[in-house]
């Protein structure tokens, strides 16, 4: 998994980098087909914003959260992202399970019996 963390009007400190990395590793525990993760942390007056784009095989997932505290925004973002990835994982696993089995000609209900 490639992880890229960048800041907009914000310097990414080593502590902040470790915190984001730790929160995003939870996603790879649930779904191991993560190709690339791009995180952008930004500051605007009283709003702290965290955005993440996760590139999976077959889909890109984008999540953002805004809070007064950047660490709280990252926590909210990690929870949202975790739910989205689990939802996608279930969708991929259960793709063809709800269909009725197809009966071949001659098995059941053939005309002329």
VENNOR-V141002 format. One record per pair of residues at least 24 apart in sequence whose C-alpha atoms are under 8 Angstrom apart, sorted by the first residue. I is the first residue (numbers start at 1). J is the second residue. D is the distance in Angstrom with one decimal. If there is no record, write none. Layout:
BEGIN
i | j | d
I | J | D
I | J | D
END
This chain:
BEGIN
i | j | d
1 | 34 | 6.1
1 | 35 | 5.4
1 | 36 | 5.5
1 | 37 | 7.2
2 | 35 | 6.7
2 | 36 | 4.8
2 | 37 | 6.0
3 | 36 | 6.2
3 | 37 | 4.8
3 | 38 | 6.0
3 | 39 | 7.7
4 | 37 | 6.3
4 | 38 | 4.8
4 | 39 | 6.1
5 | 38 | 6.1
5 | 39 | 4.7
5 | 40 | 5.9
5 | 41 | 7.6
6 | 39 | 6.3
6 | 40 | 5.0
6 | 41 | 6.3
7 | 40 | 5.6
7 | 41 | 4.8
7 | 42 | 5.6
8 | 40 | 7.0
8 | 41 | 6.1
8 | 42 | 4.5
8 | 43 | 6.8
9 | 42 | 6.0
9 | 43 | 5.9
9 | 44 | 7.9
10 | 41 | 7.3
10 | 42 | 6.1
10 | 43 | 6.5
20 | 74 | 7.0
23 | 74 | 7.8
23 | 75 | 7.4
23 | 78 | 6.1
24 | 78 | 6.6
26 | 82 | 7.5
27 | 81 | 7.5
27 | 82 | 5.8
27 | 85 | 7.1
30 | 85 | 7.7
30 | 86 | 6.9
31 | 85 | 7.1
31 | 86 | 7.5
31 | 89 | 6.9
33 | 57 | 6.3
48 | 73 | 6.9
49 | 73 | 6.5
50 | 74 | 6.0
50 | 77 | 6.9
51 | 77 | 7.5
52 | 77 | 7.9
61 | 85 | 7.8
END
